[in-house]
């Protein structure tokens, strides 16, 4: 599998901009370790600590739960990417996100928020909710 062109590498994360550094350290994870990467979509947040453990918050970072590892290798970076509902891997989540839109109103469906993690084997894994992950 190839690495996404826009996915930050661990090296870029370590030497990245001030905003990324501030966001990665603005909350406390249950492991007690600092976050090395985080992404959010609305009230959902995912973060990876220094040990490669992925955590999910469904309340904008107030509480965190570890996510059961479903990917190979060690998670090293996470990001959020907006995609259309045409992606078969995320269609149920996209439908849930757009359920409030009325057909025929001329309003385009809101894109589903997709989280992606990069593992230490340069594989990208995707999730619509931060809980269930599949290889991209």
MIDOSE-1310 file (N, C-alpha, C; in nm, 2 decimals, decimal comma, always signed):
residues 136
xxxx	+0,08/-0,12/+0,00/+0,00/+0,00/+0,00/+0,09/+0,12/+0,00; +0,05/+0,22/-0,07/+0,13/+0,35/-0,07/+0,07/+0,45/+0,03; +0,16/+0,53/+0,07/+0,13/+0,63/+0,17/+0,06/+0,75/+0,09; -0,05/+0,80/+0,15/-0,11/+0,92/+0,09/-0,02/+1,04/+0,08
xxxx	-0,02/+1,11/-0,03/+0,07/+1,22/-0,05/+0,06/+1,33/+0,05; -0,07/+1,35/+0,11/-0,09/+1,46/+0,20/-0,08/+1,42/+0,35; -0,05/+1,29/+0,37/-0,05/+1,24/+0,51/+0,08/+1,28/+0,57; +0,08/+1,34/+0,69/+0,20/+1,38/+0,75/+0,28/+1,26/+0,80
xxxx	+0,41/+1,27/+0,78/+0,49/+1,16/+0,82/+0,53/+1,19/+0,97; +0,58/+1,08/+1,04/+0,62/+1,11/+1,18/+0,72/+1,22/+1,19; +0,82/+1,22/+1,10/+0,92/+1,33/+1,10/+0,86/+1,46/+1,09; +0,76/+1,48/+0,99/+0,69/+1,61/+0,98/+0,62/+1,65/+1,10
xxxx	+0,56/+1,55/+1,17/+0,49/+1,58/+1,29/+0,58/+1,63/+1,40; +0,70/+1,57/+1,41/+0,79/+1,61/+1,51/+0,84/+1,75/+1,49; +0,86/+1,79/+1,36/+0,92/+1,92/+1,33/+0,81/+2,01/+1,27; +0,68/+1,97/+1,28/+0,58/+2,05/+1,22/+0,55/+2,18/+1,29
xxxx	+0,45/+2,25/+1,24/+0,41/+2,38/+1,28/+0,37/+2,39/+1,42; +0,36/+2,51/+1,47/+0,32/+2,55/+1,61/+0,18/+2,50/+1,63; +0,09/+2,52/+1,54/-0,05/+2,48/+1,56/-0,07/+2,33/+1,59; +0,00/+2,25/+1,51/-0,01/+2,11/+1,53/+0,05/+2,07/+1,67
xxxx	+0,16/+2,13/+1,71/+0,22/+2,11/+1,84/+0,13/+2,15/+1,95; +0,06/+2,26/+1,94/-0,03/+2,31/+2,04/-0,15/+2,22/+2,05; -0,21/+2,18/+1,94/-0,33/+2,09/+1,94/-0,30/+1,96/+2,00; -0,18/+1,90/+1,97/-0,14/+1,77/+2,02/-0,12/+1,77/+2,17
xxxx	-0,10/+1,88/+2,23/-0,07/+1,89/+2,37/-0,18/+1,96/+2,45; -0,29/+1,99/+2,39/-0,40/+2,07/+2,46/-0,49/+1,98/+2,54; -0,47/+1,85/+2,56/-0,56/+1,76/+2,63/-0,47/+1,65/+2,69; -0,54/+1,58/+2,79/-0,47/+1,47/+2,86/-0,53/+1,34/+2,82
xxxx	-0,45/+1,24/+2,77/-0,50/+1,11/+2,74/-0,49/+1,02/+2,86; -0,58/+0,92/+2,86/-0,58/+0,82/+2,98/-0,45/+0,75/+3,00; -0,37/+0,74/+2,90/-0,24/+0,67/+2,92/-0,14/+0,75/+2,99; -0,16/+0,88/+3,00/-0,07/+0,97/+3,07/+0,04/+1,02/+2,98
xxxx	+0,05/+0,96/+2,86/+0,15/+1,00/+2,76/+0,10/+1,11/+2,67; +0,19/+1,20/+2,62/+0,15/+1,30/+2,53/+0,10/+1,25/+2,40; +0,01/+1,33/+2,34/-0,04/+1,30/+2,21/+0,06/+1,34/+2,11; +0,08/+1,26/+2,01/+0,17/+1,29/+1,90/+0,10/+1,33/+1,77
xxxx	-0,03/+1,30/+1,77/-0,11/+1,33/+1,65/-0,26/+1,33/+1,69; -0,34/+1,43/+1,64/-0,48/+1,43/+1,67/-0,56/+1,48/+1,56; -0,68/+1,45/+1,55/-0,77/+1,50/+1,44/-0,91/+1,50/+1,50; -0,99/+1,60/+1,45/-1,13/+1,61/+1,50/-1,23/+1,64/+1,39
xxxx	-1,35/+1,60/+1,41/-1,46/+1,63/+1,32/-1,58/+1,65/+1,41; -1,62/+1,78/+1,42/-1,73/+1,81/+1,51/-1,69/+1,78/+1,66; -1,78/+1,70/+1,72/-1,75/+1,67/+1,86/-1,66/+1,54/+1,87; -1,63/+1,47/+1,76/-1,55/+1,35/+1,76/-1,40/+1,39/+1,75
xxxx	-1,32/+1,33/+1,83/-1,17/+1,35/+1,83/-1,10/+1,22/+1,84; -1,00/+1,20/+1,76/-0,91/+1,08/+1,78/-0,77/+1,13/+1,80; -0,69/+1,06/+1,88/-0,56/+1,10/+1,91/-0,47/+0,98/+1,93; -0,35/+0,99/+1,90/-0,25/+0,88/+1,91/-0,14/+0,93/+2,02
xxxx	-0,12/+0,85/+2,12/-0,01/+0,88/+2,21/+0,12/+0,83/+2,17; +0,23/+0,86/+2,25/+0,36/+0,83/+2,21/+0,38/+0,68/+2,19; +0,30/+0,60/+2,26/+0,31/+0,45/+2,25/+0,24/+0,40/+2,13; +0,17/+0,48/+2,06/+0,10/+0,43/+1,94/-0,05/+0,39/+1,97
xxxx	-0,10/+0,42/+2,09/-0,23/+0,38/+2,12/-0,33/+0,49/+2,07; -0,44/+0,45/+2,01/-0,54/+0,54/+1,96/-0,65/+0,55/+2,06; -0,69/+0,68/+2,08/-0,80/+0,71/+2,17/-0,90/+0,79/+2,10; -1,03/+0,77/+2,14/-1,14/+0,84/+2,08/-1,22/+0,92/+2,19
xxxx	-1,26/+1,04/+2,16/-1,34/+1,12/+2,24/-1,47/+1,16/+2,16; -1,58/+1,13/+2,22/-1,71/+1,17/+2,15/-1,77/+1,29/+2,21; -1,69/+1,36/+2,30/-1,74/+1,48/+2,36/-1,63/+1,59/+2,36; -1,57/+1,61/+2,24/-1,48/+1,72/+2,22/-1,35/+1,72/+2,31
xxxx	-1,32/+1,60/+2,36/-1,19/+1,58/+2,43/-1,21/+1,58/+2,58; -1,34/+1,59/+2,63/-1,36/+1,59/+2,78/-1,33/+1,45/+2,84; -1,37/+1,34/+2,77/-1,34/+1,21/+2,81/-1,28/+1,13/+2,69; -1,20/+1,04/+2,72/-1,13/+0,96/+2,62/-1,14/+0,81/+2,65
xxxx	-1,16/+0,73/+2,54/-1,16/+0,58/+2,55/-1,06/+0,53/+2,46; -0,98/+0,42/+2,50/-0,89/+0,36/+2,40/-0,97/+0,29/+2,29; -0,92/+0,29/+2,17/-0,98/+0,22/+2,06/-0,91/+0,08/+2,04; -0,98/-0,02/+2,03/-0,93/-0,16/+2,01/-0,85/-0,16/+1,88
xxxx	-0,73/-0,20/+1,88/-0,65/-0,20/+1,76/-0,70/-0,30/+1,66; -0,73/-0,25/+1,54/-0,78/-0,33/+1,43/-0,69/-0,32/+1,31; -0,58/-0,25/+1,32/-0,48/-0,23/+1,21/-0,35/-0,30/+1,25; -0,27/-0,32/+1,15/-0,15/-0,39/+1,17/-0,04/-0,28/+1,20
xxxx	+0,06/-0,32/+1,27/+0,17/-0,23/+1,30/+0,13/-0,13/+1,41; +0,20/-0,02/+1,42/+0,19/+0,08/+1,52/+0,13/+0,20/+1,46; +0,03/+0,26/+1,51/-0,03/+0,39/+1,46/+0,07/+0,50/+1,49; +0,10/+0,58/+1,39/+0,20/+0,69/+1,41/+0,14/+0,83/+1,38
xxxx	+0,03/+0,83/+1,31/-0,03/+0,96/+1,27/-0,17/+0,95/+1,24; -0,25/+1,05/+1,27/-0,39/+1,05/+1,24/-0,43/+1,18/+1,17; -0,53/+1,18/+1,09/-0,58/+1,30/+1,03/-0,73/+1,29/+1,00; -0,80/+1,40/+0,97/-0,94/+1,40/+0,93/-0,94/+1,44/+0,78
xxxx	-1,02/+1,37/+0,71/-1,04/+1,40/+0,57/-1,19/+1,40/+0,53; -1,24/+1,50/+0,46/-1,38/+1,50/+0,42/-1,39/+1,43/+0,29; -1,49/+1,34/+0,27/-1,51/+1,28/+0,15/-1,66/+1,28/+0,12; -1,69/+1,25/+0,00/-1,83/+1,24/-0,04/-1,89/+1,11/+0,00
xxxx	-2,02/+1,10/-0,01/-2,09/+0,97/+0,04/-2,08/+0,86/-0,07; -2,01/+0,88/-0,18/-1,99/+0,78/-0,28/-1,89/+0,68/-0,24; -1,82/+0,69/-0,13/-1,72/+0,60/-0,09/-1,79/+0,48/-0,02; -1,78/+0,36/-0,08/-1,85/+0,25/-0,03/-1,81/+0,21/+0,11
xxxx	-1,69/+0,23/+0,14/-1,64/+0,19/+0,28/-1,71/+0,28/+0,39; -1,76/+0,40/+0,35/-1,81/+0,49/+0,45/-1,95/+0,53/+0,42; -2,02/+0,46/+0,33/-2,16/+0,50/+0,29/-2,25/+0,50/+0,41; -2,26/+0,41/+0,51/-2,35/+0,42/+0,62/-2,32/+0,54/+0,70
xxxx	-2,20/+0,57/+0,73/-2,17/+0,69/+0,81/-2,21/+0,82/+0,73; -2,19/+0,82/+0,60/-2,23/+0,93/+0,52/-2,38/+0,95/+0,52; -2,45/+0,84/+0,52/-2,60/+0,85/+0,52/-2,64/+0,90/+0,65; -2,58/+0,86/+0,76/-2,62/+0,91/+0,89/-2,59/+1,06/+0,90
xxxx	-2,47/+1,10/+0,85/-2,44/+1,24/+0,85/-2,53/+1,33/+0,78; -2,59/+1,27/+0,67/-2,68/+1,35/+0,58/-2,82/+1,32/+0,60; -2,86/+1,25/+0,70/-3,00/+1,21/+0,72/-3,09/+1,33/+0,74; -3,04/+1,43/+0,80/-3,12/+1,55/+0,82/-3,15/+1,63/+0,70
xxxx	-3,08/+1,61/+0,59/-3,10/+1,68/+0,46/-3,23/+1,63/+0,40; -3,31/+1,72/+0,35/-3,43/+1,68/+0,28/-3,41/+1,67/+0,13; -3,45/+1,56/+0,07/-3,43/+1,54/-0,07/-3,51/+1,65/-0,15; -3,45/+1,69/-0,26/-3,51/+1,79/-0,34/-3,50/+1,93/-0,30
xxxx	-3,42/+1,96/-0,19/-3,41/+2,10/-0,15/-3,30/+2,17/-0,22; -3,22/+2,10/-0,30/-3,11/+2,16/-0,37/-2,99/+2,18/-0,29; -2,99/+2,13/-0,17/-2,88/+2,14/-0,08/-2,80/+2,01/-0,10; -2,67/+2,02/-0,12/-2,58/+1,91/-0,14/-2,56/+1,84/-0,01
xxxx	-2,56/+1,71/+0,00/-2,53/+1,64/+0,12/-2,40/+1,68/+0,18; -2,40/+1,69/+0,32/-2,27/+1,73/+0,38/-2,18/+1,61/+0,38; -2,05/+1,63/+0,35/-1,96/+1,52/+0,34/-1,94/+1,45/+0,47; -1,92/+1,32/+0,47/-1,89/+1,25/+0,59/-1,75/+1,27/+0,64
xxxx	-1,73/+1,28/+0,76/-1,59/+1,30/+0,82/-1,53/+1,16/+0,82; -1,41/+1,15/+0,77/-1,33/+1,03/+0,76/-1,20/+1,05/+0,84; -1,18/+0,96/+0,93/-1,05/+0,97/+1,00/-0,95/+0,87/+0,93; -0,83/+0,90/+0,92/-0,73/+0,81/+0,86/-0,61/+0,80/+0,96
xxxx	-0,56/+0,68/+0,98/-0,44/+0,67/+1,05/-0,33/+0,61/+0,96; -0,21/+0,64/+0,99/-0,09/+0,59/+0,92/-0,02/+0,50/+1,02; +0,01/+0,38/+0,97/+0,09/+0,29/+1,07/+0,24/+0,30/+1,03; +0,32/+0,23/+1,11/+0,46/+0,23/+1,09/+0,51/+0,15/+0,97
xxxx	+0,41/+0,09/+0,90/+0,44/+0,02/+0,77/+0,39/+0,10/+0,65; +0,36/+0,23/+0,67/+0,31/+0,32/+0,57/+0,18/+0,28/+0,51; +0,10/+0,21/+0,59/-0,04/+0,17/+0,54/-0,13/+0,27/+0,60; -0,24/+0,31/+0,52/-0,34/+0,40/+0,57/-0,47/+0,32/+0,60
xxxx	-0,52/+0,35/+0,72/-0,65/+0,28/+0,76/-0,75/+0,39/+0,78; -0,88/+0,36/+0,75/-0,98/+0,46/+0,75/-1,09/+0,42/+0,85; -1,16/+0,53/+0,90/-1,28/+0,51/+0,98/-1,37/+0,62/+0,97; -1,50/+0,60/+0,97/-1,60/+0,70/+0,96/-1,64/+0,75/+1,10
xxxx	-1,61/+0,67/+1,21/-1,65/+0,70/+1,34/-1,54/+0,70/+1,44; -1,42/+0,66/+1,40/-1,31/+0,65/+1,50/-1,31/+0,52/+1,58; -1,41/+0,44/+1,56/-1,41/+0,31/+1,63/-1,38/+0,19/+1,55; -1,44/+0,19/+1,43/-1,42/+0,08/+1,34/-1,33/+0,12/+1,22
xxxx	-1,22/+0,04/+1,20/-1,11/+0,08/+1,11/-1,10/-0,03/+1,00; -1,07/+0,01/+0,88/-1,04/-0,08/+0,77/-0,92/-0,03/+0,69; -0,85/-0,11/+0,63/-0,74/-0,07/+0,55/-0,79/+0,00/+0,42; -0,72/+0,10/+0,38/-0,76/+0,18/+0,27/-0,72/+0,12/+0,14
